[in-house]
Amino acid sequence: MKKGFLIPCLFACTAMMAQEGRRIEAGPSFLEPLQKRDSVLVWDQFHYGIELRGIEEGTPIALPAITEETRDKTAREGHLAILGDWQMDSVKVSTRKDTVARYDIRAYLTLAPEVPGQYELFPLECLVGADTLVFIHQMMDVKEPSIDMETFEPNDIKPQVKFPYTFREVAPWVLGILAAIGLIAGLIMFLVRNSKKAIEARKEEPAHLKALRKLEQYRSEKYWKPEHQKAFYSGVTDTLREYIASRFEFGAREMTTAEIFDTLKGSELTPELYNDTKDLFERADFVKFAKFTATDEDNATVLPTAVRFVSSTYIEDLQKEEEDKKDKVNYREEEE
Protein backbone atom coordinates (compact mmCIF):
# COMPACT_ATOMS: atom_id res chain seq x y z
CA MET A 1 0.00 0.00 0.00
CA LYS A 2 1.45 3.31 -1.06
CA LYS A 3 0.09 5.66 1.63
CA GLY A 4 0.80 9.32 2.27
CA PHE A 5 1.05 12.27 -0.09
CA LEU A 6 3.84 11.70 -2.58
CA ILE A 7 6.58 14.17 -3.46
CA PRO A 8 5.67 17.16 -1.30
CA CYS A 9 8.71 18.80 -2.80
CA LEU A 10 6.85 18.81 -6.07
CA PHE A 11 5.36 22.09 -5.05
CA ALA A 12 8.58 24.00 -4.84
CA CYS A 13 7.02 26.63 -7.01
CA THR A 14 8.61 29.31 -9.08
CA ALA A 15 9.28 32.83 -7.85
CA MET A 16 5.85 33.87 -9.02
CA MET A 17 4.26 31.61 -6.42
CA ALA A 18 6.06 33.52 -3.68
CA GLN A 19 3.72 36.46 -4.22
CA GLU A 20 1.17 37.00 -1.55
CA GLY A 21 -2.39 36.00 -2.46
CA ARG A 22 -5.33 33.91 -1.43
CA ARG A 23 -5.43 30.12 -1.25
CA ILE A 24 -8.62 28.99 -2.92
CA GLU A 25 -10.08 25.50 -2.95
CA ALA A 26 -10.75 24.86 -6.65
CA GLY A 27 -12.49 21.45 -6.55
CA PRO A 28 -11.19 17.98 -7.46
CA SER A 29 -8.43 17.19 -9.89
CA PHE A 30 -8.99 14.63 -12.64
CA LEU A 31 -7.49 11.19 -13.25
CA GLU A 32 -7.94 9.61 -16.72
CA PRO A 33 -6.43 6.26 -17.80
CA LEU A 34 -5.02 6.30 -21.31
CA GLN A 35 -6.27 2.73 -21.76
CA LYS A 36 -9.99 2.59 -21.05
CA ARG A 37 -10.72 -0.52 -19.01
CA ASP A 38 -12.13 -1.63 -15.67
CA SER A 39 -8.91 -1.48 -13.64
CA VAL A 40 -5.41 0.00 -13.79
CA LEU A 41 -2.52 -2.45 -14.04
CA VAL A 42 1.17 -1.98 -13.37
CA TRP A 43 2.79 0.45 -15.83
CA ASP A 44 -0.53 1.57 -17.24
CA GLN A 45 -0.35 5.26 -18.08
CA PHE A 46 -2.88 7.89 -17.09
CA HIS A 47 -3.25 11.65 -17.02
CA TYR A 48 -3.41 13.40 -13.66
CA GLY A 49 -4.15 17.07 -13.76
CA ILE A 50 -6.35 20.12 -13.23
CA GLU A 51 -8.88 22.15 -15.19
CA LEU A 52 -8.93 25.95 -15.19
CA ARG A 53 -12.09 27.61 -16.49
CA GLY A 54 -12.70 31.15 -17.65
CA ILE A 55 -9.11 32.39 -17.43
CA GLU A 56 -8.81 35.86 -18.93
CA GLU A 57 -6.31 36.39 -21.69
CA GLY A 58 -2.98 37.66 -20.31
CA THR A 59 -3.46 36.19 -16.81
CA PRO A 60 -0.11 34.70 -15.54
CA ILE A 61 -0.25 30.97 -14.70
CA ALA A 62 2.47 29.03 -12.86
CA LEU A 63 2.63 25.27 -12.26
CA PRO A 64 4.91 23.34 -9.87
CA ALA A 65 8.33 22.59 -11.32
CA ILE A 66 9.15 18.97 -12.19
CA THR A 67 12.89 18.32 -11.81
CA GLU A 68 15.01 15.20 -12.30
CA GLU A 69 15.47 15.03 -8.54
CA THR A 70 11.70 15.06 -8.10
CA ARG A 71 11.30 12.22 -10.62
CA ASP A 72 13.98 10.07 -8.96
CA LYS A 73 12.58 10.58 -5.48
CA THR A 74 9.03 9.81 -6.60
CA ALA A 75 10.13 6.64 -8.35
CA ARG A 76 12.35 5.52 -5.44
CA GLU A 77 10.00 6.24 -2.53
CA GLY A 78 6.57 6.11 -4.11
CA HIS A 79 7.14 3.66 -6.97
CA LEU A 80 5.39 6.09 -9.29
CA ALA A 81 7.02 7.23 -12.55
CA ILE A 82 6.40 10.75 -13.86
CA LEU A 83 6.68 10.61 -17.65
CA GLY A 84 7.51 13.94 -19.21
CA ASP A 85 6.67 17.46 -18.04
CA TRP A 86 3.44 19.38 -17.71
CA GLN A 87 1.18 19.38 -20.75
CA MET A 88 -1.33 22.18 -21.30
CA ASP A 89 -4.28 22.19 -23.71
CA SER A 90 -6.65 25.03 -24.50
CA VAL A 91 -10.02 23.29 -24.42
CA LYS A 92 -12.32 26.21 -25.19
CA VAL A 93 -12.03 29.88 -26.11
CA SER A 94 -14.91 32.27 -25.33
CA THR A 95 -14.90 35.70 -26.94
CA ARG A 96 -17.49 38.44 -26.83
CA LYS A 97 -17.57 41.81 -28.51
CA ASP A 98 -15.62 44.48 -26.60
CA THR A 99 -14.53 41.97 -23.93
CA VAL A 100 -11.34 40.06 -23.15
CA ALA A 101 -11.13 36.45 -24.40
CA ARG A 102 -11.47 33.73 -21.77
CA TYR A 103 -9.89 30.27 -21.92
CA ASP A 104 -10.71 26.83 -20.48
CA ILE A 105 -7.34 25.13 -19.88
CA ARG A 106 -6.36 21.56 -18.94
CA ALA A 107 -2.92 20.92 -17.42
CA TYR A 108 -1.78 17.38 -16.64
CA LEU A 109 1.14 15.05 -15.98
CA THR A 110 1.51 11.53 -17.37
CA LEU A 111 2.06 8.99 -14.56
CA ALA A 112 2.71 5.23 -14.48
CA PRO A 113 2.68 3.05 -11.31
CA GLU A 114 5.60 0.66 -10.96
CA VAL A 115 4.12 -1.75 -8.38
CA PRO A 116 0.56 -2.80 -7.51
CA GLY A 117 -1.15 -1.16 -4.55
CA GLN A 118 -3.38 1.72 -3.50
CA TYR A 119 -1.89 5.15 -4.26
CA GLU A 120 -2.90 8.40 -2.58
CA LEU A 121 -1.68 10.85 -5.18
CA PHE A 122 -0.09 14.17 -4.33
CA PRO A 123 -2.32 17.27 -4.21
CA LEU A 124 -2.06 19.73 -7.07
CA GLU A 125 -1.73 23.49 -6.81
CA CYS A 126 -1.62 26.17 -9.43
CA LEU A 127 -0.85 29.90 -9.24
CA VAL A 128 -3.31 31.98 -11.27
CA GLY A 129 -2.49 35.65 -11.00
CA ALA A 130 -1.79 36.27 -7.32
CA ASP A 131 -4.07 33.47 -6.05
CA THR A 132 -3.12 29.86 -5.40
CA LEU A 133 -5.74 27.31 -6.47
CA VAL A 134 -5.69 24.08 -4.44
CA PHE A 135 -7.23 20.96 -6.01
CA ILE A 136 -8.41 17.83 -4.18
CA HIS A 137 -6.07 14.89 -4.77
CA GLN A 138 -7.12 11.53 -6.25
CA MET A 139 -6.88 7.90 -5.12
CA MET A 140 -5.67 5.19 -7.49
CA ASP A 141 -5.98 1.43 -7.03
CA VAL A 142 -3.42 -0.46 -9.12
CA LYS A 143 -3.83 -4.21 -9.56
CA GLU A 144 -1.27 -6.76 -10.64
CA PRO A 145 -1.86 -9.09 -13.59
CA SER A 146 -3.50 -12.42 -12.77
CA ILE A 147 -0.82 -15.15 -12.61
CA ASP A 148 -1.34 -18.89 -12.96
CA MET A 149 0.47 -20.24 -9.86
CA GLU A 150 1.25 -23.55 -11.59
CA THR A 151 2.90 -22.16 -14.72
CA PHE A 152 3.67 -18.65 -13.37
CA GLU A 153 2.34 -17.17 -16.59
CA PRO A 154 -0.27 -14.42 -16.92
CA ASN A 155 -3.78 -15.74 -17.38
CA ASP A 156 -5.47 -15.13 -20.70
CA ILE A 157 -8.09 -12.44 -21.04
CA LYS A 158 -11.48 -13.67 -19.88
CA PRO A 159 -14.11 -13.83 -22.61
CA GLN A 160 -17.16 -11.62 -22.45
CA VAL A 161 -20.05 -12.86 -20.37
CA LYS A 162 -22.86 -14.06 -22.62
CA PHE A 163 -26.30 -13.43 -21.17
CA PRO A 164 -29.40 -15.21 -22.55
CA TYR A 165 -31.50 -13.26 -25.01
CA THR A 166 -34.69 -11.72 -23.65
CA PHE A 167 -38.07 -11.59 -25.38
CA ARG A 168 -37.77 -7.83 -25.79
CA GLU A 169 -34.51 -8.31 -27.73
CA VAL A 170 -35.80 -11.18 -29.87
CA ALA A 171 -39.30 -9.83 -30.60
CA PRO A 172 -38.30 -7.16 -33.18
CA TRP A 173 -36.27 -9.71 -35.16
CA VAL A 174 -39.09 -12.29 -35.08
CA LEU A 175 -41.69 -9.72 -36.11
CA GLY A 176 -39.40 -8.41 -38.87
CA ILE A 177 -38.80 -11.92 -40.25
CA LEU A 178 -42.53 -12.73 -40.14
CA ALA A 179 -43.33 -9.45 -41.91
CA ALA A 180 -40.72 -10.19 -44.59
CA ILE A 181 -42.11 -13.72 -45.07
CA GLY A 182 -45.62 -12.28 -45.37
CA LEU A 183 -44.52 -9.74 -47.98
CA ILE A 184 -42.65 -12.39 -49.99
CA ALA A 185 -45.61 -14.79 -49.81
CA GLY A 186 -47.99 -12.03 -50.92
CA LEU A 187 -45.71 -11.09 -53.82
CA ILE A 188 -45.45 -14.74 -54.93
CA MET A 189 -49.24 -15.18 -54.77
CA PHE A 190 -49.72 -11.97 -56.77
CA LEU A 191 -47.25 -13.08 -59.47
CA VAL A 192 -48.70 -16.60 -59.66
CA ARG A 193 -52.23 -15.26 -59.96
CA ASN A 194 -51.25 -12.83 -62.70
CA SER A 195 -49.26 -15.48 -64.56
CA LYS A 196 -52.26 -17.84 -64.43
CA LYS A 197 -54.48 -15.10 -65.80
CA ALA A 198 -51.97 -14.43 -68.58
CA ILE A 199 -51.77 -18.14 -69.42
CA GLU A 200 -55.55 -18.46 -69.45
CA ALA A 201 -55.80 -15.37 -71.63
CA ARG A 202 -53.25 -16.83 -74.03
CA LYS A 203 -55.15 -20.12 -74.08
CA GLU A 204 -58.39 -18.33 -74.90
CA GLU A 205 -56.73 -16.20 -77.59
CA PRO A 206 -57.83 -17.27 -81.09
CA ALA A 207 -55.20 -19.10 -83.14
CA HIS A 208 -55.18 -16.53 -85.96
CA LEU A 209 -54.59 -13.60 -83.52
CA LYS A 210 -51.78 -15.46 -81.82
CA ALA A 211 -50.13 -16.20 -85.18
CA LEU A 212 -50.48 -12.62 -86.43
CA ARG A 213 -49.04 -11.26 -83.17
CA LYS A 214 -45.96 -13.50 -83.48
CA LEU A 215 -45.48 -12.65 -87.16
CA GLU A 216 -45.55 -8.94 -86.32
CA GLN A 217 -42.29 -9.39 -84.35
CA TYR A 218 -40.41 -10.13 -87.58
CA ARG A 219 -41.56 -7.01 -89.43
CA SER A 220 -38.09 -5.52 -89.89
CA GLU A 221 -35.45 -5.73 -92.59
CA LYS A 222 -32.77 -6.43 -89.98
CA TYR A 223 -33.88 -10.11 -90.07
CA TRP A 224 -33.00 -10.30 -93.79
CA LYS A 225 -29.28 -10.11 -93.17
CA PRO A 226 -27.47 -13.38 -94.00
CA GLU A 227 -26.48 -13.99 -90.36
CA HIS A 228 -30.13 -13.57 -89.24
CA GLN A 229 -31.97 -15.39 -92.05
CA LYS A 230 -32.01 -18.78 -90.33
CA ALA A 231 -33.71 -17.37 -87.24
CA PHE A 232 -36.08 -15.33 -89.45
CA TYR A 233 -37.30 -18.25 -91.54
CA SER A 234 -37.43 -20.60 -88.54
CA GLY A 235 -39.57 -18.15 -86.57
CA VAL A 236 -42.02 -17.54 -89.41
CA THR A 237 -42.47 -21.21 -90.38
CA ASP A 238 -42.74 -22.36 -86.74
CA THR A 239 -45.53 -19.81 -86.23
CA LEU A 240 -47.33 -21.11 -89.34
CA ARG A 241 -46.87 -24.73 -88.17
CA GLU A 242 -48.58 -23.89 -84.84
CA TYR A 243 -51.40 -22.13 -86.65
CA ILE A 244 -51.88 -24.97 -89.14
CA ALA A 245 -51.94 -27.53 -86.28
CA SER A 246 -54.66 -25.52 -84.52
CA ARG A 247 -56.68 -24.50 -87.61
CA PHE A 248 -56.61 -27.76 -89.58
CA GLU A 249 -56.27 -30.05 -86.53
CA PHE A 250 -53.30 -32.25 -87.47
CA GLY A 251 -49.75 -32.56 -86.11
CA ALA A 252 -48.02 -30.03 -88.33
CA ARG A 253 -45.36 -29.25 -85.69
CA GLU A 254 -43.71 -32.68 -86.07
CA MET A 255 -44.28 -33.13 -89.81
CA THR A 256 -41.92 -32.33 -92.70
CA THR A 257 -42.77 -29.75 -95.34
CA ALA A 258 -43.82 -32.43 -97.83
CA GLU A 259 -46.09 -34.14 -95.26
CA ILE A 260 -47.75 -30.87 -94.30
CA PHE A 261 -48.64 -29.88 -97.84
CA ASP A 262 -49.69 -33.39 -98.79
CA THR A 263 -52.22 -33.12 -95.97
CA LEU A 264 -53.31 -29.61 -97.05
CA LYS A 265 -54.09 -30.76 -100.60
CA GLY A 266 -57.57 -31.74 -99.57
CA SER A 267 -58.25 -28.37 -97.92
CA GLU A 268 -60.06 -25.36 -99.43
CA LEU A 269 -56.85 -23.39 -100.10
CA THR A 270 -56.64 -21.60 -103.43
CA PRO A 271 -53.92 -22.95 -105.76
CA GLU A 272 -52.04 -19.63 -105.62
CA LEU A 273 -52.00 -19.49 -101.81
CA TYR A 274 -51.12 -23.17 -101.59
CA ASN A 275 -48.14 -22.79 -103.97
CA ASP A 276 -46.86 -19.55 -102.39
CA THR A 277 -46.98 -21.02 -98.89
CA LYS A 278 -45.31 -24.26 -100.03
CA ASP A 279 -42.57 -22.24 -101.75
CA LEU A 280 -42.02 -20.31 -98.48
CA PHE A 281 -41.60 -23.55 -96.47
CA GLU A 282 -39.24 -25.09 -99.05
CA ARG A 283 -37.09 -21.95 -99.16
CA ALA A 284 -36.97 -21.98 -95.34
CA ASP A 285 -35.70 -25.59 -95.42
CA PHE A 286 -32.88 -24.56 -97.77
CA VAL A 287 -31.92 -21.62 -95.50
CA LYS A 288 -32.03 -23.72 -92.31
CA PHE A 289 -30.42 -26.96 -93.51
CA ALA A 290 -28.47 -26.18 -96.71
CA LYS A 291 -26.93 -22.82 -95.72
CA PHE A 292 -28.80 -21.16 -98.59
CA THR A 293 -28.88 -17.33 -98.60
CA ALA A 294 -32.17 -15.93 -99.90
CA THR A 295 -32.34 -12.72 -101.93
CA ASP A 296 -33.97 -9.54 -100.69
CA GLU A 297 -36.79 -10.01 -103.21
CA ASP A 298 -37.56 -13.46 -101.74
CA ASN A 299 -37.28 -12.17 -98.18
CA ALA A 300 -39.73 -9.36 -98.92
CA THR A 301 -42.44 -11.89 -99.78
CA VAL A 302 -42.10 -13.97 -96.59
CA LEU A 303 -44.28 -11.98 -94.15
CA PRO A 304 -46.97 -10.99 -96.72
CA THR A 305 -47.35 -14.64 -97.73
CA ALA A 306 -47.55 -15.83 -94.10
CA VAL A 307 -50.06 -13.13 -93.12
CA ARG A 308 -52.18 -13.82 -96.23
CA PHE A 309 -52.22 -17.54 -95.41
CA VAL A 310 -53.44 -16.89 -91.85
CA SER A 311 -56.00 -14.25 -92.85
CA SER A 312 -57.42 -16.19 -95.79
CA THR A 313 -57.89 -19.44 -93.89
CA TYR A 314 -59.43 -17.58 -90.96
CA ILE A 315 -61.91 -15.80 -93.26
CA GLU A 316 -62.80 -19.09 -94.89
CA ASP A 317 -63.41 -20.51 -91.43
CA LEU A 318 -65.75 -17.61 -90.56
CA GLN A 319 -67.63 -18.00 -93.85
CA LYS A 320 -68.04 -21.72 -93.19
CA GLU A 321 -69.44 -20.98 -89.70
CA GLU A 322 -71.89 -18.47 -91.17
CA GLU A 323 -73.05 -21.00 -93.76
CA ASP A 324 -73.50 -23.64 -91.06
CA LYS A 325 -75.64 -21.23 -89.03
CA LYS A 326 -77.80 -20.43 -92.08
CA ASP A 327 -78.25 -24.13 -92.85
CA LYS A 328 -79.36 -24.78 -89.25
CA VAL A 329 -81.87 -21.90 -89.44
CA ASN A 330 -83.27 -23.11 -92.80
CA TYR A 331 -83.56 -26.65 -91.45
CA ARG A 332 -85.56 -25.48 -88.43
CA GLU A 333 -87.84 -23.39 -90.66
CA GLU A 334 -88.52 -26.38 -92.93
CA GLU A 335 -89.35 -28.57 -89.93
CA GLU A 336 -91.77 -25.97 -88.61
ZAVEX-223389 format. One line per 3 residues: number of its first residue (from 1); their letters; for each residue x, y, z of C-alpha. Coordinates in steps of 0.02 Angstrom, whole numbers, plus 50000, padded with zeros to 5 digits. Example, Ala and Ser with C-alpha at 12.3 -4.5 7.8 and 13.67 -1.06 7.14 Angstrom:
<pts>
1> AS> 50615:49775:50390; 50684:49947:50357 $
</pts>
This chain:
<pts>
1> MKK> 50000:50000:50000; 50072:50166:49947; 50004:50283:50082 $
4> GFL> 50040:50466:50113; 50052:50614:49996; 50192:50585:49871 $
7> IPC> 50329:50708:49827; 50284:50858:49935; 50436:50940:49860 $
10> LFA> 50342:50940:49696; 50268:51104:49748; 50429:51200:49758 $
13> CTA> 50351:51332:49649; 50431:51466:49546; 50464:51641:49608 $
16> MMA> 50293:51694:49549; 50213:51581:49679; 50303:51676:49816 $
19> QEG> 50186:51823:49789; 50058:51850:49923; 49881:51800:49877 $
22> RRI> 49734:51695:49929; 49729:51506:49937; 49569:51449:49854 $
25> EAG> 49496:51275:49852; 49462:51243:49668; 49376:51073:49672 $
28> PSF> 49440:50899:49627; 49579:50860:49506; 49551:50732:49368 $
31> LEP> 49625:50559:49338; 49603:50481:49164; 49678:50313:49110 $
34> LQK> 49749:50315:48934; 49687:50137:48912; 49500:50130:48947 $
37> RDS> 49464:49974:49050; 49393:49918:49216; 49554:49926:49318 $
40> VLV> 49729:50000:49310; 49874:49877:49298; 50058:49901:49331 $
43> WDQ> 50140:50023:49209; 49974:50079:49138; 49983:50263:49096 $
46> FHY> 49856:50394:49146; 49838:50582:49149; 49829:50670:49317 $
49> GIE> 49793:50853:49312; 49683:51006:49338; 49556:51108:49241 $
52> LRG> 49553:51298:49240; 49396:51381:49176; 49365:51558:49117 $
55> IEE> 49545:51619:49128; 49559:51793:49054; 49684:51819:48915 $
58> GTP> 49851:51883:48985; 49827:51810:49160; 49995:51735:49223 $
61> IAL> 49987:51549:49265; 50123:51451:49357; 50131:51263:49387 $
64> PAI> 50245:51167:49506; 50416:51130:49434; 50457:50948:49391 $
67> TEE> 50645:50916:49409; 50751:50760:49385; 50773:50752:49573 $
70> TRD> 50585:50753:49595; 50565:50611:49469; 50699:50504:49552 $
73> KTA> 50629:50529:49726; 50451:50490:49670; 50507:50332:49583 $
76> REG> 50618:50276:49728; 50500:50312:49873; 50329:50306:49795 $
79> HLA> 50357:50183:49652; 50270:50305:49536; 50351:50361:49373 $
82> ILG> 50320:50537:49307; 50334:50530:49117; 50375:50697:49039 $
85> DWQ> 50334:50873:49098; 50172:50969:49115; 50059:50969:48962 $
88> MDS> 49933:51109:48935; 49786:51109:48815; 49667:51252:48775 $
91> VKV> 49499:51165:48779; 49384:51310:48741; 49398:51494:48695 $
94> STR> 49255:51614:48733; 49255:51785:48653; 49126:51922:48659 $
97> KDT> 49121:52090:48575; 49219:52224:48670; 49273:52098:48804 $
100> VAR> 49433:52003:48842; 49443:51823:48780; 49427:51686:48911 $
103> YDI> 49505:51514:48904; 49465:51341:48976; 49633:51256:49006 $
106> RAY> 49682:51078:49053; 49854:51046:49129; 49911:50869:49168 $
109> LTL> 50057:50752:49201; 50075:50577:49132; 50103:50450:49272 $
112> APE> 50135:50262:49276; 50134:50152:49435; 50280:50033:49452 $
115> VPG> 50206:49912:49581; 50028:49860:49625; 49943:49942:49772 $
118> QYE> 49831:50086:49825; 49905:50258:49787; 49855:50420:49871 $
121> LFP> 49916:50542:49741; 49995:50709:49783; 49884:50863:49789 $
124> LEC> 49897:50987:49647; 49913:51175:49660; 49919:51309:49529 $
127> LVG> 49958:51495:49538; 49835:51599:49437; 49875:51783:49450 $
130> ADT> 49910:51814:49634; 49797:51674:49697; 49844:51493:49730 $
133> LVF> 49713:51366:49676; 49716:51204:49778; 49638:51048:49699 $
136> IHQ> 49579:50891:49791; 49696:50745:49761; 49644:50576:49688 $
139> MMD> 49656:50395:49744; 49716:50259:49625; 49701:50071:49649 $
142> VKE> 49829:49977:49544; 49809:49789:49522; 49937:49662:49468 $
145> PSI> 49907:49546:49320; 49825:49379:49362; 49959:49243:49369 $
148> DME> 49933:49056:49352; 50023:48988:49507; 50062:48823:49420 $
151> TFE> 50145:48892:49264; 50183:49067:49331; 50117:49141:49171 $
154> PND> 49987:49279:49154; 49811:49213:49131; 49727:49243:48965 $
157> IKP> 49595:49378:48948; 49426:49317:49006; 49294:49308:48870 $
160> QVK> 49142:49419:48877; 48998:49357:48981; 48857:49297:48869 $
163> FPY> 48685:49329:48941; 48530:49240:48873; 48425:49337:48750 $
166> TFR> 48265:49414:48818; 48097:49420:48731; 48112:49608:48710 $
169> EVA> 48274:49584:48613; 48210:49441:48506; 48035:49508:48470 $
172> PWV> 48085:49642:48341; 48186:49515:48242; 48046:49385:48246 $
175> LGI> 47915:49514:48194; 48030:49580:48057; 48060:49404:47988 $
178> LAA> 47873:49364:47993; 47833:49528:47905; 47964:49491:47770 $
181> IGL> 47895:49314:47746; 47719:49386:47732; 47774:49513:47601 $
184> IAG> 47868:49381:47500; 47720:49260:47509; 47600:49398:47454 $
187> LIM> 47714:49445:47309; 47728:49263:47254; 47538:49241:47261 $
190> FLV> 47514:49401:47161; 47638:49346:47026; 47565:49170:47017 $
193> RNS> 47389:49237:47002; 47438:49358:46865; 47537:49226:46772 $
196> KKA> 47387:49108:46779; 47276:49245:46710; 47402:49279:46571 $
199> IEA> 47411:49093:46529; 47223:49077:46528; 47210:49232:46418 $
202> RKE> 47337:49158:46299; 47243:48994:46296; 47080:49083:46255 $
205> EPA> 47163:49190:46121; 47109:49136:45945; 47240:49045:45843 $
208> HLK> 47241:49174:45702; 47270:49320:45824; 47411:49227:45909 $
211> ALR> 47493:49190:45741; 47476:49369:45678; 47548:49437:45841 $
214> KLE> 47702:49325:45826; 47726:49367:45642; 47723:49553:45684 $
217> QYR> 47885:49530:45782; 47980:49494:45621; 47922:49649:45528 $
220> SEK> 48095:49724:45505; 48227:49714:45370; 48362:49679:45501 $
223> YWK> 48306:49494:45496; 48350:49485:45311; 48536:49494:45341 $
226> PEH> 48627:49331:45300; 48676:49301:45482; 48493:49321:45538 $
229> QKA> 48401:49230:45397; 48400:49061:45483; 48315:49132:45638 $
232> FYS> 48196:49233:45528; 48135:49087:45423; 48128:48970:45573 $
235> GVT> 48022:49093:45672; 47899:49123:45530; 47877:48940:45481 $
238> DTL> 47863:48882:45663; 47723:49009:45688; 47633:48944:45533 $
241> REY> 47656:48764:45592; 47571:48805:45758; 47430:48894:45667 $
244> IAS> 47406:48751:45543; 47403:48623:45686; 47267:48724:45774 $
247> RFE> 47166:48775:45620; 47169:48612:45521; 47187:48497:45673 $
250> FGA> 47335:48388:45626; 47512:48372:45695; 47599:48498:45584 $
253> REM> 47732:48537:45716; 47814:48366:45696; 47786:48343:45509 $
256> TTA> 47904:48384:45365; 47861:48513:45233; 47809:48378:45109 $
259> EIF> 47696:48293:45237; 47612:48457:45285; 47568:48506:45108 $
262> DTL> 47515:48330:45060; 47389:48344:45201; 47335:48519:45147 $
265> KGS> 47296:48462:44970; 47121:48413:45022; 47087:48582:45104 $
268> ELT> 46997:48732:45029; 47157:48831:44995; 47168:48920:44828 $
271> PEL> 47304:48852:44712; 47398:49018:44719; 47400:49026:44910 $
274> YND> 47444:48841:44921; 47593:48860:44801; 47657:49023:44881 $
277> TKD> 47651:48949:45056; 47735:48787:44999; 47871:48888:44913 $
280> LFE> 47899:48984:45076; 47920:48823:45177; 48038:48745:45048 $
283> RAD> 48145:48903:45042; 48152:48901:45233; 48215:48721:45229 $
286> FVK> 48356:48772:45112; 48404:48919:45225; 48398:48814:45385 $
289> FAK> 48479:48652:45324; 48577:48691:45165; 48653:48859:45214 $
292> FTA> 48560:48942:45070; 48556:49134:45070; 48392:49203:45005 $
295> TDE> 48383:49364:44903; 48302:49523:44966; 48160:49499:44840 $
298> DNA> 48122:49327:44913; 48136:49391:45091; 48013:49532:45054 $
301> TVL> 47878:49406:45011; 47895:49302:45171; 47786:49401:45292 $
304> PTA> 47651:49451:45164; 47633:49268:45113; 47623:49208:45295 $
307> VRF> 47497:49343:45344; 47391:49309:45189; 47389:49123:45229 $
310> VSS> 47328:49155:45408; 47200:49287:45357; 47129:49190:45211 $
313> TYI> 47106:49028:45305; 47028:49121:45452; 46904:49210:45337 $
316> EDL> 46860:49045:45256; 46829:48975:45429; 46713:49119:45472 $
319> QKE> 46618:49100:45307; 46598:48914:45340; 46528:48951:45515 $
322> EED> 46405:49077:45442; 46348:48950:45312; 46325:48818:45447 $
325> KKD> 46218:48938:45549; 46110:48978:45396; 46088:48793:45358 $
328> KVN> 46032:48761:45537; 45906:48905:45528; 45837:48844:45360 $
331> YRE> 45822:48667:45428; 45722:48726:45579; 45608:48830:45467 $
334> EEE> 45574:48681:45353; 45533:48572:45503; 45411:48702:45570 $
</pts>
